[in-house]
Amino acid sequence: MKKMYIFSGPVRTGKTTNLMKWAASKTEIDGIFQPVVEEKRFIYHIKSRTLKQLETEEKENITSIGKYKFSNCTFDWSKEILGKCLSQNLEWIIIDEIGPLELDGRGLEPAISKIFSEMDNLTAEIICVVRKEILDKFIEHYGLIGKYKMFELSL
């Protein structure tokens, strides 16, 4: 079985920023980051270096959680990116970030479950970013007990 890594920490502690710095020197890498730019969450596609706004003020074609509204079009684009990772010969796949939406079957789902179900067939190592507050729920929800390692950054 290929390695599954979890990179975890509290909200707004630099998980994405530090992982982006680490990933910058890698070549066989793809997936998504969710950086916050000017107080709005975006999706950044690693391979194409494309940035699309996820957090939105729109009122239609959105997914809401708490006070946040997210663009379903950007989620669809992100899921397409993650799906394409399955057919590439990669060393690393980054999924940033898996949160309450995904645990509820929304957001980046079902793309995440598809990647997890194909892990044995992948050449890539997978790094999932999960906030500390939901780490145990994440591990239980996806049946990952004993199937992962915590990711430690060395920049």
VOVEXMI-926729 format. One record per residue (C-alpha): x, y, z; residue number from 1. Coordinates in steps of 0.25 Angstrom, whole numbers. Example, Ala and Ser with C-alpha at 12.3 -4.5 7.8 and 13.67 -1.06 7.14 Angstrom:
BEGIN
    east   north      up     i
      49     -18      31     1
      55      -4      29     2
***
This chain:
BEGIN
    east   north      up     i
       0       0       0     1
       5      14      -3     2
       7      24       8     3
      -4      33      12     4
       1      45      20     5
      -7      55      28     6
      -2      69      30     7
     -10      75      42     8
     -10      87      51     9
     -20      97      56    10
     -28     107      47    11
     -19     118      41    12
      -6     113      46    13
       1     113      33    14
      -1      99      28    15
      -4     103      14    16
       7     113      13    17
      17     104      18    18
      13      92      10    19
      13     101      -3    20
      28     105       0    21
      31      90       2    22
      24      86     -11    23
      31      97     -19    24
      43      89     -21    25
      36      76     -25    26
      34      73     -40    27
      25      60     -40    28
      14      67     -32    29
      -1      71     -34    30
     -13      74     -27    31
     -19      86     -20    32
     -16      96      -9    33
     -26     105      -2    34
     -19     118       1    35
     -26     130       7    36
     -23     142      -1    37
     -28     156       4    38
     -38     148      14    39
     -44     139       3    40
     -41     125       1    41
     -36     121     -13    42
     -33     108     -20    43
     -19     107     -26    44
     -16      96     -36    45
      -2      92     -34    46
       2      87     -49    47
      -4      99     -56    48
      -2     109     -45    49
     -16     114     -47    50
     -23     121     -36    51
     -39     121     -35    52
     -47     128     -24    53
     -55     118     -16    54
     -61     126      -5    55
     -71     135     -12    56
     -82     145     -10    57
     -91     139     -20    58
    -105     134     -16    59
    -107     123     -26    60
     -99     110     -29    61
     -92     111     -16    62
     -90     101      -4    63
     -91     108      10    64
     -85     104      23    65
     -87     114      35    66
     -84     128      30    67
     -76     123      18    68
     -81     122       3    69
     -73     114      -7    70
     -74     113     -22    71
     -79     100     -27    72
     -73     103     -40    73
     -59     104     -33    74
     -62      91     -26    75
     -65      84     -39    76
     -52      89     -45    77
     -45      84     -33    78
     -51      70     -33    79
     -47      69     -48    80
     -33      73     -44    81
     -33      62     -33    82
     -39      52     -43    83
     -28      54     -53    84
     -17      52     -43    85
     -21      37     -43    86
     -16      35     -57    87
      -3      43     -56    88
      10      37     -52    89
      12      45     -40    90
      21      45     -27    91
      12      53     -19    92
      -3      57     -19    93
      -7      68     -10    94
     -21      70      -5    95
     -23      83       3    96
     -32      84      11    97
     -41      73      15    98
     -51      79      25    99
     -66      78      30   100
     -72      79      16   101
     -64      67      11   102
     -68      59      24   103
     -82      62      20   104
     -81      57       6   105
     -80      71       0   106
     -69      80      -5   107
     -58      72     -11   108
     -65      59     -10   109
     -66      49     -17   110
     -53      52     -23   111
     -46      49      -9   112
     -52      36      -7   113
     -49      32     -21   114
     -34      35     -19   115
     -34      27      -6   116
     -41      15     -12   117
     -30      15     -23   118
     -18      17     -14   119
     -12       3     -16   120
     -12       6     -31   121
      -5      19     -30   122
      10      22     -31   123
       8      35     -23   124
       9      37      -8   125
      -3      45      -3   126
      -3      57       6   127
     -16      62      12   128
     -17      75      20   129
     -27      73      31   130
     -29      83      42   131
     -26      78      56   132
     -40      80      61   133
     -46      69      52   134
     -34      60      51   135
     -40      48      58   136
     -53      50      51   137
     -46      50      37   138
     -38      37      41   139
     -51      30      45   140
     -59      35      34   141
     -50      30      23   142
     -46      17      30   143
     -31      21      31   144
     -27      15      45   145
     -14       9      43   146
     -13      13      29   147
      -6      27      30   148
       6      35      35   149
       7      49      40   150
      14      58      31   151
      26      66      36   152
      31      77      28   153
      46      79      26   154
      48      92      18   155
***
